[in-house]
C-alpha cells in the first residue's frame, strides 16, 4: 500500500511525463506498401446519395424487399453492366459478369417464330427457347396474351445474383415506337425476387415520374421518364440486385407469383396495365 | 487540400497523408494490440481501407479522427481474431545519467519507481480504462480523436477519462 494518493494533477503530470518516455516500436515507412495497394480505382458509390441509415433495417424488416431507382446515363457501357449486386450489410458492390451470348442459339423449330434480332443481345443474355428458359430459371414464365404484343420474338436468359432473369423481346409492333436503344418495341423481364414499393417511393430520382399502384392485385409501380436502374432483392432478401432498364421507355413493374415482372415499352399507363392483366 | 486530392485518386496526395499520419496510427494500433508486428499490419491495412472509404469522408471534416477510428477498429478486430496471447506491455526509458532534468540520483530513482509503478498499474487496468489514458496522455489525442478511437460519443470521453484516472489511482495505491 502506497502511502500517498496522488491528486489528479499529480497523476496527470506523471502520466504525461511517462508518455514522453514510452518505448514505441520503430516501424518501417509504409507509404510505398500502402500505395502499392491503392492503385486500383475506387468503386463508384453513387448509390450513397440514396442511402440513409434507416434503410439498414430494411433487409430485416422486409426479408423480401426491393427497391430503388437511379438515373443512369444510358450509355452502351451502362447497358453492358448487366448486373450489379449491392449487399447492404457489407456495403459492397459487386459487378457480375456480363453474360456471354451463345454462339449458336439453341431454338427448337417453331417454338417462337422470330426474325433474327438485330440488337446487341449480349445485354439480355443467352438466346434460348421458352422451354429452355423455364428449365434454366426454375419458374414458369408468364407470357402476355394481349394482341398489342402477340408472341415474343425472342427469349433470353441470364443469371443475376441468386436468381435468373428471363427476357421476352418484342420487335416492331403497330402503334408502339421502337426504342433506339435496343431496336425493340417492348421488353418483358421476369426474375425471382421481390418488390418493396415503400422503399421505391423514397428513392426515385429526379426526372423520373413514379406512381405506386396495384397491378393484378399486387403492389407495383409505374415509371415514366429517364432510363434508370431497378433494385430488388433476391436470395430471400439476402442480396440487393440492381438491373438496368433496357429501353428508354415507360416501365411498369410489379410483383406476381414470387417474381418481379417488368414491362418496358413506350406505351401509356392504361395500355401497360392492360398488357399486364393479360399475362398468363 | 491533401484529402480532397486523394479522394480524386491522387496517389501522391494519399502518400503524403500516409507519411504524415503513419506514426500516430501505428501507436494507436500498438496501444490496442500490444504487438509491434500486429501494429504494423493494422496500420498498413487501415490506410488501404481508409483510401477506399474516402468517398464516405465528409468534406471539410478533420482527417485525423476519421483515420483513427478506422485504425482502432482494424486493431480491435485483429486483436479479437488473434485471441489471447502474450503481449508486450508498454515500457518506458529511464532518465539518462547526464539527464537534462538534472535530478539527483535519489530523485531519479524515485521518478523511475513512479513510472514503473504507473506502467504496472496501467497493465492491470481494464482495456477501456487503459486505452483512454493512453490516448490522452501518451498520444495526446484531442477529445474528438479519443471519441473516434474509442468508438464512443464525444460527450462520454470526459467521464470515461475521469473514471479511468480514479481506477488507476486505486490500482497504483494498492500496489
Boltz contact constraints between the chains, C-beta under 6 A:
constraints:
  - contact:
      token1: [A, 2]
      token2: [B, 173]
      max_distance: 6.0
  - contact:
      token1: [A, 5]
      token2: [B, 173]
      max_distance: 6.0
  - contact:
      token1: [A, 14]
      token2: [B, 114]
      max_distance: 6.0
  - contact:
      token1: [A, 14]
      token2: [B, 118]
      max_distance: 6.0
  - contact:
      token1: [A, 15]
      token2: [B, 137]
      max_distance: 6.0
  - contact:
      token1: [A, 16]
      token2: [B, 137]
      max_distance: 6.0
  - contact:
      token1: [A, 18]
      token2: [B, 92]
      max_distance: 6.0
  - contact:
      token1: [A, 18]
      token2: [B, 115]
      max_distance: 6.0
  - contact:
      token1: [A, 18]
      token2: [B, 118]
      max_distance: 6.0
  - contact:
      token1: [A, 19]
      token2: [B, 137]
      max_distance: 6.0
  - contact:
      token1: [A, 19]
      token2: [B, 138]
      max_distance: 6.0
  - contact:
      token1: [A, 21]
      token2: [B, 92]
      max_distance: 6.0
  - contact:
      token1: [A, 21]
      token2: [B, 93]
      max_distance: 6.0
  - contact:
      token1: [A, 22]
      token2: [B, 90]
      max_distance: 6.0
  - contact:
      token1: [A, 22]
      token2: [B, 92]
      max_distance: 6.0
  - contact:
      token1: [A, 22]
      token2: [B, 138]
      max_distance: 6.0
  - contact:
      token1: [A, 23]
      token2: [B, 91]
      max_distance: 6.0
  - contact:
      token1: [A, 23]
      token2: [B, 93]
      max_distance: 6.0
  - contact:
      token1: [A, 24]
      token2: [B, 27]
      max_distance: 6.0
  - contact:
      token1: [A, 25]
      token2: [B, 30]
      max_distance: 6.0
  - contact:
      token1: [A, 25]
      token2: [B, 36]
      max_distance: 6.0
  - contact:
      token1: [A, 27]
      token2: [B, 26]
      max_distance: 6.0
  - contact:
      token1: [A, 27]
      token2: [B, 40]
      max_distance: 6.0
  - contact:
      token1: [A, 30]
      token2: [B, 22]
      max_distance: 6.0
  - contact:
      token1: [A, 30]
      token2: [B, 44]
      max_distance: 6.0
  - contact:
      token1: [A, 31]
      token2: [B, 15]
      max_distance: 6.0
  - contact:
      token1: [A, 31]
      token2: [B, 18]
      max_distance: 6.0
  - contact:
      token1: [A, 31]
      token2: [B, 19]
      max_distance: 6.0
  - contact:
      token1: [A, 33]
      token2: [B, 44]
      max_distance: 6.0
  - contact:
      token1: [A, 34]
      token2: [B, 18]
      max_distance: 6.0
  - contact:
      token1: [A, 34]
      token2: [B, 44]
      max_distance: 6.0
  - contact:
      token1: [A, 34]
      token2: [B, 47]
      max_distance: 6.0
  - contact:
      token1: [A, 34]
      token2: [B, 48]
      max_distance: 6.0
  - contact:
      token1: [A, 35]
      token2: [B, 11]
      max_distance: 6.0
  - contact:
      token1: [A, 35]
      token2: [B, 15]
      max_distance: 6.0
  - contact:
      token1: [A, 37]
      token2: [B, 48]
      max_distance: 6.0
  - contact:
      token1: [A, 38]
      token2: [B, 51]
      max_distance: 6.0
  - contact:
      token1: [A, 42]
      token2: [B, 52]
      max_distance: 6.0
  - contact:
      token1: [A, 45]
      token2: [B, 55]
      max_distance: 6.0
